[in-house]
Amino acid sequence: MIPVPGFEGRRVAVFGLGRSGITAARALQAGGAIPVLWDDGEAGRAQAKGEGFTVEDLAAADWSDFAALVLSPGAPLTHPRPHWTVDLARAAGVPVLGDIELFARALASYSSSSSGLTGGPRVVAITGTNGKSTTTALIGWVLRSSGLTVHVGGNIGVGVLALPEPTPGAVYVIEVSSYQLDLTTTFAPDVAILTNISPDHLDRHGGMDGYVAAKARIFANQGRDNLALVGVDDSWGQGIASERSQRVIAISSSAHPREGGDPGLSSGDDAEDQRLAPSLPVERPQNWVPAFAGMSGIKAVPGAIWSEGRKLVNLTAARSLPGRHNAQNAAFAYATARALGLDHDAAVAGLLSFPGLAHRMEAVGRLGSVRFINDSKATNADAARQALASYPSVFWIAGGVPKAGGIADLADLFPRIAKAYLIGDAAAAFAETLADTPHVIARTLDAAVAAAAVDAASAGGDQIVLLSPACASFDQFKDFEARGEAFRAAVLALGTVPETAS
């Protein structure tokens, strides 16, 4: 746990007692604060009482006595309207903070005598609409493989304040959501990463402008010695990169995903790589300068990372990093590793040995020549696009609770779908969108897996059965992890050979 100083002997309101809220309360208490907890649910309040915390109805509390409100990222700060605790806090002049901001303040107390990438502890923070969890896990793996002390958490896995206390040379690699960034005021990572932006969570941010502004906050407090790695395959990322005053490396793929996906690149053919990996966008930001020797920008193509017309890394041996989007994730990890002092060979070794992230393009098993891929974390169409574009032909399992727009934006990839198996609430609407693309309404995940396995085996040759739902999971599952585990169980029940054993 990371004790949070600065509130010694003072009452701090904590609303929302999920993972981040209860962890924040523990960290505040460890730092000498008097946390006062409340949650709308009885279960959260009961847990807090069981741990000996003060539980008090914040609607009836004296807010003039609070030093801060620590708000759960699940409670709205601004839209569709501020949470009632936010209204009360603002009326009393009480600052509203989140767990990432508490983390930033705690580390500042440890790091007051050191700054920049050469002092420790250091922080790498990752956000984006898609790819942030894989990028976070990959960076943690690469850095840890080199022998560094690395703590991975935040919006992935362990809550950030539950991570170990800082030690000299330690590196924190944390995933941060737009909700968490909205609640930051001083957070300044040594390396900040924006993977990409596409419309998501618009109800919570009042529209696209608010969502983009929240994502851009990851860079807001960085100094000129900090590093910003910005994905520029979308116009929002390009705009953010051009506005930065710190060191920037823009990271792009050779073609925007909407321009036709994987061009069939053979990464072993250097001439073809050279043709498909032109120099980075012509309109470079004014502050676009090398972060380390020889690198001012990076381009990712399937199976390779390029910079300044030179192939830096051949990724064809990295089985857990297929496709253009994973090459871009690898580019973020490579740049981070080099910026934090790893040499080229150590960074590449880490990339090639990465075992992959559960539920994100995860190879679950093989039955004859049919491979089963678990991409349950693809909860929107843009995330599913990355998976579909990674294979020339797939037997696609999709559906759940649809996001705005459904799968209409994936129409250019429908020719890659040998057949679709539709589940959950979205099944009928997805069937209508797919039109003449072969599909069947399977309704349940078990039925979809069984039918897809039979059809893929009948097709002959190497085939892919892909769960990439393009939907939230809450109609049939607790979360995307539960959906992915159900897929794994259904696949293994067919008698498949686990991928690690093949």
SULNORQUI-V223799 format. One record per residue. RES is the residue in one small letter. OMEGA is omega in whole degrees, 0 to 359 (none if undefined). Layout:
RES;OMEGA  RES;OMEGA
This chain:
m;178  i;179  p;181  v;178  p;174  g;180  f;185  e;177  g;183  r;179  r;178  v;178  a;177  v;178  f;180  g;190  l;168  g;184  r;184  s;183  g;182  i;177  t;178  a;179  a;179  r;182  a;176  l;180  q;179  a;178  g;176  g;179  a;174  i;182  p;178  v;194  l;173  w;176  d;178  d;182  g;181  e;182  a;179  g;179  r;180  a;178  q;181  a;178  k;180  g;178  e;177  g;179  f;171  t;178  v;187  e;178  d;184  l;177  a;181  a;185  a;174  d;186  w;178  s;182  d;183  f;176  a;181  a;168  l;172  v;188  l;174  s;177  p;178  g;179  a;185  p;176  l;184  t;187  h;357  p;166  r;181  p;175  h;185  w;177  t;177  v;177  d;181  l;180  a;182  r;179  a;180  a;181  g;181  v;180  p;179  v;185  l;174  g;185  d;179  i;177  e;176  l;176  f;181  a;181  r;178  a;180  l;178  a;179  s;177  y;192  s;187  s;182  s;181  s;181  s;176  g;186  l;182  t;179  g;180  g;356  p;181  r;184  v;170  v;182  a;185  i;172  t;182  g;179  t;180  n;174  g;187  k;181  s;178  t;180  t;178  t;181  a;181  l;179  i;178  g;180  w;183  v;181  l;180  r;180  s;181  s;178  g;178  l;171  t;189  v;176  h;183  v;179  g;184  g;180  n;177  i;175  g;186  v;175  g;191  v;182  l;176  a;178  l;182  p;178  e;181  p;172  t;180  p;177  g;180  a;177  v;174  y;177  v;189  i;173  e;181  v;180  s;177  s;178  y;179  q;181  l;177  d;185  l;179  t;176  t;182  t;185  f;185  a;181  p;173  d;173  v;178  a;187  i;170  l;185  t;183  n;176  i;169  s;186  p;179  d;176  h;186  l;179  d;182  r;183  h;177  g;180  g;186  m;181  d;179  g;179  y;179  v;179  a;179  a;179  k;182  a;180  r;179  i;181  f;195  a;186  n;179  q;174  g;183  r;179  d;177  n;185  l;175  a;174  l;189  v;172  g;187  v;177  d;174  d;185  s;180  w;177  g;178  q;180  g;179  i;180  a;184  s;184  e;186  r;176  s;178  q;177  r;184  v;164  i;177  a;184  i;184  s;170  s;188  s;177  a;175  h;181  p;182  r;182  e;173  g;173  g;184  d;182  p;181  g;183  l;169  s;188  s;177  g;183  d;186  d;180  a;179  e;176  d;182  q;181  r;185  l;179  a;179  p;179  s;183  l;186  p;185  v;183  e;180  r;174  p;179  q;184  n;183  w;183  v;180  p;175  a;175  f;193  a;170  g;184  m;175  s;178  g;185  i;175  k;181  a;173  v;180  p;176  g;183  a;173  i;182  w;169  s;177  e;177  g;182  r;178  k;179  l;188  v;171  n;185  l;187  t;179  a;182  a;186  r;183  s;183  l;180  p;171  g;182  r;184  h;178  n;173  a;178  q;174  n;179  a;178  a;176  f;182  a;180  y;181  a;178  t;181  a;180  r;179  a;180  l;170  g;178  l;175  d;185  h;185  d;180  a;179  a;181  v;179  a;178  g;179  l;186  l;182  s;183  f;183  p;180  g;182  l;179  a;175  h;176  r;182  m;184  e;177  a;186  v;182  g;181  r;175  l;187  g;180  s;181  v;177  r;181  f;186  i;180  n;178  d;184  s;181  k;178  a;185  t;174  n;187  a;180  d;178  a;178  a;178  r;183  q;180  a;180  l;182  a;183  s;184  y;180  p;181  s;181  v;165  f;198  w;173  i;185  a;175  g;186  g;175  v;188  p;171  k;180  a;179  g;178  g;181  i;182  a;182  d;180  l;187  a;180  d;180  l;181  f;177  p;178  r;186  i;177  a;175  k;179  a;180  y;194  l;184  i;169  g;186  d;186  a;191  a;184  a;180  a;179  f;178  a;179  e;180  t;181  l;175  a;185  d;175  t;183  p;181  h;175  v;176  i;183  a;178  r;182  t;181  l;179  d;180  a;180  a;180  v;181  a;181  a;181  a;180  a;179  v;183  d;181  a;178  a;181  s;182  a;179  g;179  g;179  d;182  q;180  i;167  v;189  l;166  l;176  s;201  p;184  a;186  c;167  a;189  s;199  f;176  d;184  q;185  f;179  k;181  d;183  f;177  e;179  a;177  r;179  g;178  e;176  a;176  f;180  r;181  a;180  a;180  v;182  l;178  a;178  l;183  g;180  t;173  v;177  p;187  e;181  t;181  a;184  s;none
